[in-house]
Structure formats: C-alpha cells, structure tokens
Amino acid sequence: MPGLPLPQSLNQNIGCEYAYPGSTGQAFRQQLRTALSPDEKLTAEKDLALYCKPVELYNIIQRRAMKNPLFIQRCLLYNIHARRKKRIQITISLSGSTNTELQTHYVFPLYVLLARPTSNLSLEGHSPIYRFSRVCLLTSFSEHGNKDNSEATFIIPDVKSLSTSRACNHDIIFISCGQVGQSNGEDNCSGNHVEDSSLQMLEGKCSWGKIPTNLLASSLESCVNLSLGHIVELASKVTMRPSFLEPKFLEQDSCLTFCSHKVDAVGSYKLQLCMSAQEAGARDMSLSPYSSYSYNDVPPSSLSDIIRLVPSKFKRGRTVQEALVDGRWVRDIRGVLDAQVLTEYLQLWDVLETVSLAPGVSDQHLWTPSTSGQYSSRSAYQRFFIGSIAFELAHRIWKSWAPPKCKFFLWLASLNRCWTADRLARRGLEHPDCCVLCNQEEETIQQLLAGCVFSRQVWFQVLSACNLQHLCPSLGEDNFQVWWQRAEQNVPKQRRKGFNSVVCLVAWWLWKHRNYCVLDEGAADISIVVREISEDATNWRLAGAPRAEG
C-alpha cells in the first residue's frame, strides 16, 4: 500500500513542520497570554489542541508508514476484523400468557440493567455494589405494547468470550417498582406512572432479581442454530425478592446496591422471561468505512475534502489510467491531511485496490438506473420519485376528460380538504348542523358525494341514462374513493374514460349545488342538478369528451 505524500522538508526532518510548536512558538504564546482574559486563554488552548490532534496523528502515521510500509495495511485489517467480530444480541420480554398470576400494575414499570459487581465482598443484608452500563424500561407485556416499551435489548460478548473473560461477571438485573406483595394503599416510590426513566427516582422499596451471563453462556454454548445466524429462543425464570434500593452512588458512578434489612422478607415471586439470542456485529459490517465490500460506487460528495487537496493541473490533465499506474493518484494529494481526509483516503484506497484496467479496451458509460445501461430521460425522471408515496386516484382524476377545475376539486375531495361542515367545525368556524342536501346526517365530503340520500338519487338518474344504474352508491357506502374504484372495475375497459368523466361531472355539480344551498340559501332540488349535469354533458361531448353509454 503506498504511503501518503510528504513535503520535502518533512522528509529531511519528520515532525518539525507539523508537530506541536517548539520553544519559539511557546515564547510567542507566553507573550499573547498576558493580553488575554482567562476565558480567552482557555478557548485558545482548546482550539490549538483541536487543530494539533489530527496533525499529530498524521505525523505518527507517516513515521510508522515510512519505517514499515505494511503498517497502514495492518491497521486497516485490524479495523476490518474488529467490525466482523461477533457479538450476541439478547432480547428480553415478558409474556402475559406465562405470567397469568401476576397483574400488570404489580410488575411494571420494570427496569432491566446490564451490570457487574464492583467487588465480590458485600455487607450482611446488602447485595454487592453493581455498576451498570445500560438501562431499559419495560412498561407492558409483549402482547399489549410495542417493542419500545415491552422489550429490552443488550449486546454481550460471544459465547467463547463469556466463559473466558471478565464478561462472565456481568449480571442482568431486574428492578420492579410495582406493588407485588403490597396492598393497594401502601406507598411505592415510583408508582405506576414513570415520568423519567432515570434510576435516580427509584430510591425506596422494590423487588429485584438477577440472571448471571455465565448461565446464558452455558445455555447458548450447545446451540448450533446460533452459529448459523438463526434466532435462539430461551425461557428463563428469575426470582424477585423484596428489597430497598439505595441509589447513593447513582449520580457519580452509576452504581447501586440493595438492602434487605429495611423491608419484610415475605413477598417473593417468580417472573417467567422470554429471551432470544442472535449473533450481531457481522451484519453491520457493510456500514463500516473500512469494508471494501460496501463501496460499489463512490459518490462525488463523499470525496469533496480529498479532492480539494489535488492541484488543478492534475485534475484537468490526469487520466484514470495514468492515476492508477504505481499509485500515482496518491502522490497527487498535496497539503496537510486532517482526520476527515485520512478517512476518505482509506475509503478510496479500498475502492481502487481491486480496480484493474484492460489494455486496449475502450471505456464504456453505463447508466445504472436503466437495465440496458443506456441513458434515457424517462429513467432519469423516474429517479426523482424513488421512495415517494403513490396517489391511488391520480390516474382516474388527472387522466379523465374534464375541465381542470373539476379535476382540482376531486383532488381536494380525495384529500378531505373541502370546506364541509366537519372541517369548518374543527376550526371553530360557522357551519351547518347537518348535510344541507338531505338534512339527515353530519356533512363530510365523503358523505356528500356518496353517502347522502340526495346524492344517491342524482347518481341513479344520471347513471341510468348511461345504462350503468347498477353501479350507483349503495346504502351505507360512505366512502367516495372506494366506491369510484369498485365501480370503475365493473365498467368495460373501452367505456372507463367516459365513465370517469361522468363521475367528475356529477361530483362537481353536487358540490356546486351544495354551495348554492349554503351560500345563497337555496333549496335542494334534484331536478335542477340533473338538468345542469345534462346540459354540461352535452357541451362536453361536443368538445370531445368520450361517451359512457353502451
């Protein structure tokens, strides 16, 4: 692996140009100190340290790479192996079907901690002092809640490490703040309502139990499915004992201990746990910036910092083939490399390490969004809509033969954005008490277009003229979009455009007649609506609208 470029002065005296300032720099800083306030001195020192850290890191890597060219490559392999190192993900939940004797408010809230004892010595009546690293809060059984409040997830070392390292000293601790063993009138420190998951609120009576991780290791060691990447289901019981939680070490050291002298010894119970284990760690390898398998393509935005360090003459005149010969692209990088540039350098090296050009073969431009590899404006336009949500009525509305005002109204109606009585009421505006057309039901845009008695009579008379009276909205059908979709599917394909135009026309005039009754205080009249629809339908046909009649 080629090393990073060094300035000429750095080749002669490594570290002199980019290391921390020497005696001259220190004297100059001493002169500036007298003119700075204490806050300004502190800020200046922090800024200097922030600047010098990546520069010093760069110098260290340069020195070691010059003495041992394989140093950077070996460091890269260490990072890859670290990302591939297996871990075990433990998921813990409580099932209401296996804990039928326990009521929800007796068990929850239940805190689950991954902790280890700071020492094996403990006072009489006290548990060891535990130092915890992660806390999960369960507030319901797995059947009654989502994963956020019914499951606790921890990452522990693999089976081999559990039995050979200090990880075997870890325990999974359960702390229940419910009222098991107590009457409803007794006080409980945390109660059933937890406003903050901080353990600093848990001082007082509780029930607690633990599961040592070495017991999990013995159970998982014989599981073949775990090594194959499958999920292993485990069932375990934990005995919950009444105790008094002393959180005196919580604020400073994240430690806690339990005292059994301050509570009655009666009231122990067992919790039936549902546990699952799965190997984790290798599945996240593709997210690592050191993995060569995660870079099928390099977006230009990810190389912005390193490109700025390449002189313009090399950008304009250097071809890809010339840059790949003997790693010439590395020597084109000039200037001081910070931590971000070093990261991009390693990423780019991973990508180019497997690239080899065939002599005499011309380059080909492949457009990956197209299966043929050829660019097309259609495929480029479709890329703008990746991840977008399709509008189900878009084709029926915008492809129908109708004036734009009718299409725009139907688009608003499908989004429930028309100013009917229900929407006016939500905003505290004056609105009719019920539908002004039928005077029976609460007015909504869906009810107005499909569920209203008045509207169904209009639909029947209009569709009867097209021999489609069997498609009228039925009694109880109060969703206009669902009815339109069902009705269109029952229309012959050659008549669907004409049918959609009729739907646009009728819906438009139902809305206009409703506004006439509300704003002009007119009376609802079916004959007026049908006559207006008939006149507009004649004009639409003369203008080129398709026919819906058979």
N, C-alpha and C positions, 0 to 999 in steps of 0.2 A: 504494500500500500504506500503510495508516495506521500512524503511529508508535506506539511504546509510551507508556503514560501516564507523565507526570512529576509529582512532587509540586509544590505551589505554590512552595515555597522553592527548588526546583531550577530552576523557570522563571526566577526572578529572578537566581540565581547558579549556573550549571551547574557541577556538580562539587564544590561546597563541602560538601554534606551527605554525599555518599557517597565522596568521594575519600579518599586517604591522610590520616591525621591531620596537622594543621598544627603550628605551634610550641607551642601549648598542650599538644597531645597528646604531642609529643616531650618536653616538660619533665616531664610526668607519668610517661612511660615511663622517663626517667632516674632519677626517684625510686624507681621499682619495681626498677630494675636492682640497686641496692645490696643489696636483701633477697633476691635470687635467686642460686642457685648457677649455675655455668657451664652445666650441662646444662639447668637450668630456663630460662635465658636463651635458649639455642638452640631449645628446644622452643617457647617463647613466640613467637620470631621466625618460626619455621616456620608456627605456627598463624595468626599475623597475616597472613603472606604468602598462605597458603591462603585466608583469608577475603577478602582485598582483591583478589585477582586477578579473580574473577567480577564483583565490584562495579566495578572499574576498567573491565573490558570492557564492562559495561552502560553506564557513563558515556560511553565512547568512541562506542559505537553510537548513544546518544541524541544526542550533539552533532552527529554527522555526519548523522543522520536529520533533525534539525531544519533544518540548513543545506541539505541536499539530500535531499528526500523519496524520491528514487529510489535512494538509496544501499543500503538493505537489500535492495531488489528486485534490484539489480545483483549484490550479493554472493551472493544466492540463486542467480541464474543462473550465476555462476561455479562454484558448487559442483555444480550440475547438469551443466554442461559437463565439469567435471573427472571426474565419475563416468562420463560417457559416453565419455570419451577412450579410444581403442582401445589395446590392448597386444597383444603376441604371446606366447603361451604355448608354450614349446619343451619337448618331452618327449624324453628320450634314453634308449635302452636298447640292450642287446647281445643279439644272437640267436646261439644256439649253432649253428644251421644255416649261418650265414655266416662263422663263426669256427671252422671244423672243425679247423684246425691247432693251435688253442690249447686247452689244458686249463683246466678251471675254477680249479684251485688255482694255476695260473701267472698268472692275470689278477686274481682277486679276493683281498682287497677292493679295489675301485676307487673312488676319491674323485673326484667331479665338482664343480668350483668355477666360479662366475661371478666373474671378477676383472678388474682393469685394471692396467696397468703404471703405477707412480707417476712414472716418467720414461722417456724413450727411450734414456738412456745406461745402459750396462752394462759391467762389468769383463770382461776377457778370461777366457773359460772360465766365466762366470756369466751367467745369464739376468737380465732386468730384475727388479726387485723388484715383486711383484704384491700388490695389496691386494684381498682377496676379501670378498664380502658375503654369500654363501650357499654352503653346502656340502651335497652329497647323497652318500650312501654306497650303492654297488651291491655286492651280495654274491652274485649269481647271474645266470645268463642269463634272458632273458624267458620262456623255455619252462618253467623249473624253479622259479620263485618268484612271489610275489605282487607287486603294484605297489609295495608299501612298500620292498622290497629289490631290485627289478630295474629301477626307472625313476627318473630324475632329472628334475625339472620346474623350469623357470625362467621368469620373466616379464621380457621385454625390451621396449624401446620399439617402436613400429610401424615399418614399412619406411621411411617417409619420414624419420622421426627418426633411424633408424640411419645414414643416409647424410649427415645434415646436422649432427648434434650430437656431443657428446663420447662419446655411447654407442657410436660406431663403434670406440672404443679398447678396448672390452671384449673379453675372450677367455674362451672356455670351456676350462678346464684339466682335464686328466685325470691323476690320480696313481695308479699301480698299485703295490701293495705285495706282489704275487705274486712268483713265483720264475722269471719268464721269463728265459732266458739264464743261469740259475744251476743248479747241481746241487742235489740234494735235501739234501745235507749242509750246504750253506752257510747261514750265518746270515742272517736277514732281520729287520729291526727290528720290523715289526708282525706278520709271520707270517700264517697263515690265519685265526686267531681274533682278532676285534676286540671287545674289551670296551667300548670307548668310541670314539665317532665323532669325538672331538676330534683336530684335526690336530697337537696338541702331542705325540702319540705317534709321529709319522711321521718323526722325525729319523733319517736314515740313507739306505741305498741304496734306490732306487726307479726306476721308469720313468715318464716323463711326456711329455705331448703337449698340443697346444692347437689350437683352431679359432677364428679371429677372427670376431667377429659381423658384420663388414662383408662377409665371404664369404657368410654366411647372407642378408644383405640383398640381395645381387646375385642369389641363387637365388630368393628369395621375391618379388622385385620384379615378375617376369613371371608370377606365379601369379594367375590370375583367380579360382580357387576360394577362395583365402584371403580376398579381399574379400567373397565371398558367404557367409562364415561356415562354410565347409567345412574339414575337416582335410586338410592337405597333408603327404604322406609324402615324406621325403627320405632319401637314402642318402649316407653320407659316410665317408671313411677318415681316420684320424689316425695319424700315425707316433709310436710310443712309443720314446723314447730313454732309455738308462740314465743316471742322474744321481744326485746326492747332495742330498737335501733339507736345507736349512738353515733351521730354524724359529726363528731367534733373534729375529725380530720378531713372532712369533705372539701372545705373551701381551699385549703392549701395543697394537700397531697392526693386528693381523690381517693381517700381511704375511708373505710367504715368498719365497724365491729358490732357484734350483737351480744346482749347481756340477757341471761335467762333468769336472774335473781329478781328482776323488777316486775315480772308478770307471773301468773299462775302457770303451773306446768301442764295443766289439762288443756285440751282443745286441739291436739294434733290431728292432722288429716293428711290424706294422700291425694296427689294430683296425677292424673293419667295424662302423659305428654305424647304428642305426635311429633316425631322428629324425622327429618330427611337429611341425607348426606349426599353431596355431589362434588366431584372434583372441579376446582375452579383455578383460574390462573392462565392455563394454556389457551383458553377460549378468548382471552383478551390480548393475545399476542399480536393480532393484526392491528391493534391500536398503538403498538409501540413504534416510536420513531426510529428504532434501531432494527426493525424487522424488514428484511428485504422483500418479504412476500406481500407487503401492504402497499407497494407503490407500483401499480400498473401504469400510472401516468402521473406526471408531475405538473400540477397547475402552476402557471407563472406567478401567481400571487404568493406561493409559498417560498419562492426563491428571490423575493424582492431585495432582501438585505445583502445577500451574497452577490447579486448581480451588480449592485452599486459599487462593489469593490473591484469590478473588472473594468479596465480602461476602455474608452470608447473605440479606440483603434482596433482592439481585439474583438469587440462586439461586431464591428462592421466588416472586418476582413477575415476573421477566423471561421472556417467551415467546421462542421461537426466531425468530419473525418480527421482534419488536422488537430482538433482539440483532443481527440481520443488517442492519438499516437503518443505512446510513452507518457500518458497522463499529463499532456501539455496544458489541459484546462486548469490543472491545479496551480501551475506556475503563472497563470494569467491573473490569479487573485492577488491583489495588492492592498496594502494598508493594514491597519490594526484589526484583528479579528476579535469580536466580542463573543459572549456566550451564545447569542442567537445565531451568529454567522457560523460558529463551530457546529451547532446543531444542524443547520442547513447543509453544511459541508459533509457531515456524516450521512445525512439523508441522500444527498446527491451521489455520494460515493456508492451507497447501496444500490441505487438505480443503475448507475453506469458500469458497475462491476461485471454484470452479465451481458452487456451490450457488445456485440461483435458485428462489424460491417463486412459484407461480402464484396470482394473486389469485382469491379466491372458491372455491378448491378445498380441500376438507377433507383433513386428514391421514389417512393410511392406515397401519395397523400391519401389517407383513409379517413373517411368521415364515420366515426363510430356510431352516431345515432341512426344511421341507415344500414340496413342489412347488406346492401350491395357495396358499401364503402364509398359511394358517390354522394357528393353534397346535393341537397335539394332544399329549396325554400320551405317546402311542406314539412320536412323533418325538423328543420331549424325552428319553424313556428311552433310545432308541437312540443318542442323542448321547453317553451315558456310555460306550459300548462302541466308539467310534471308535479304531482302532488296536489293538484287543485281538486276541488270537490265539484262533481258534475251536477248540473241543474236538471232535474228529471223532466221538467216540462219545457226545456229550452227548444227542442225540435218542434214540438206542437205549436208553441207560441210564435217563435221567430220565423219559422218556415211556412206558416199559414198565409193564405192570401187575405190580407186585411189591412186597413189603414194603420199607420204607425201608432196613432193614439189608442186604438183598440188593443194592439199588442202590448203597449206600455201599461195600460190598465190591467191586463191579465197578468203581466209580470208582477205588478204591485199586489194584486189579489193573491197570487200564489205565495207571496212572502208575508201575507197578512198585514200589509202596510196601508190599506184603505181606511179612511176615517169613518168607520162604522161606530155604532153605539158603544161596543165593548172597548174600543181603543180610545174613544173620547172620555169614557168613564175612568179609565186608568190614569188619565192626565188631569182629572178633575174639571173637565170642560162640560158645558151643557150638552145633553144628548137625549134622544128619545128613550122612553121607558121600555119599549119593545119594538119589534120589527114594524115599520110603517106600512109594509105591503100586506102582511097577513094579520097583524095586531094580535099575535099569539105567543111568539117565542122571543127570547132575547136575540138581539140583532148582532150577528157577526158576518164577515164577508163570505165565509163558507156556507152559513145558513142562508144568506141572502141569495146566493147563486144556485144552490142545490137543495137545501132542506126546507125552504119556505113553501107553504101551500100555494101561494100566488105564483111563485116561480115555477113550480112543477106543472101548473096548468098552462103557463106560457110555453114551457118546453114541449108539452104534449101536443099543443096546437101547431107549433112550428115544425116539429119533427114528423107529425102526421102528414104534413104536406110533402115531406120527402120520403114517405113510406118507411120511416125509421122510428115509429112511435114506441116500439118495444124497447128502445134504448133510453127512455125517459128516466130521470132520477126516481128511485122508488122511495116509499115511505120509510123514514128513519135513516136515509142516506144523506148525511150532512157534511160530507167532505167532497168539495167540488173537484179537487185534483184526482182523487181516487175514482170518482165517477167518470171523469173525462178519459182517464187511462183505460178503464174497463170498457167504456162504450166504444172507443176507437178500435180496440182489438176485435170487436164484433162487427165492424164495418168492413166490407170488401176493400181490398187494397186500392183498387182504382178509384174508389169514392172517398178515401180518407181525407184528401186535401180539401174537397168540398165540404165534408162533414166538419172539419176543423174550422173552416171559415164560418160555417153556420154557428158553431159554438162561440166563436169570437163575437159575432154579431149579436146573438141573443144575450150573452153576458154583458156586453156593452150597453144594450138598451135596458136591461134590468137595473143596472147601476144608474143610468140617466133617469129612469122613471122613479127610482128611489130618491134621488136628489131633488126631483121635481116635487115629490110629496113632502120632503123635509124642508126645503128652502122656500118653495113657493106655496106651501100648504095646500097642495092639490090633493085630489082623491085618487086612490089606486084604482086603475081601470085596465082590465086585461085586454079589452078590445083596442084601446089606444096603443098599447105596447105591441100587439100583434100587427096592427096596421102599419106602425112605424117600421117594424122589422121587415114587413113585406115590401115596403117602398124602398128601403135601403138595399134589400136583397136584389131587387130588380136593377138598381143602379150599379151594384157590384158586379152583376153578371154582364152588364153592358160594358163595364170597364175591364172585363177579362177574368173575373173570378171563376174558379171551377164549380161545376154543378154537383150537388149532393144527391139529386134524385136518381133513382134507378132507371 
